[in-house]
Amino acid sequence: MKNKLFRLSLIWIFYLFFTSSFADELNINASEVHVDKKGGIIYAEGEVKISDTKQNLILTEKAEYDKSKNLAKFFDLSYSAFSVKI
């Protein structure tokens, strides 16, 4: 019983550590930005520039970011640059 409890607590600690460590802050700049607070979606239009703390950069004309799913959609993508650390 103690072994099972130890394994479960260890899995829980790893889950908390790894899920929170992958979250990045996004900076979204655009001519127009609309926020749907109910759905947690950010709509951006007009010279959209999205960057994060790892120096990744995306330039597009229109974008949507769903905060609950941590998912971004890009329309009319014109430029993207990603930093790669080995």
PELIN-V113628 format. One record per helix or strand of 2 or more residues. SS is the DSSP state (H for helix, E for strand). FROM is the first residue (numbers start at 1). LEN is the number of residues. If there is no record, write none. Layout:
BEGIN
ss: {SS | SS}
from: {FROM | FROM}
len: {LEN | LEN}
END
This chain:
BEGIN
ss: {H | E | E | E | E | E}
from: {2 | 26 | 32 | 41 | 57 | 71}
len: {20 | 4 | 5 | 12 | 10 | 11}
END
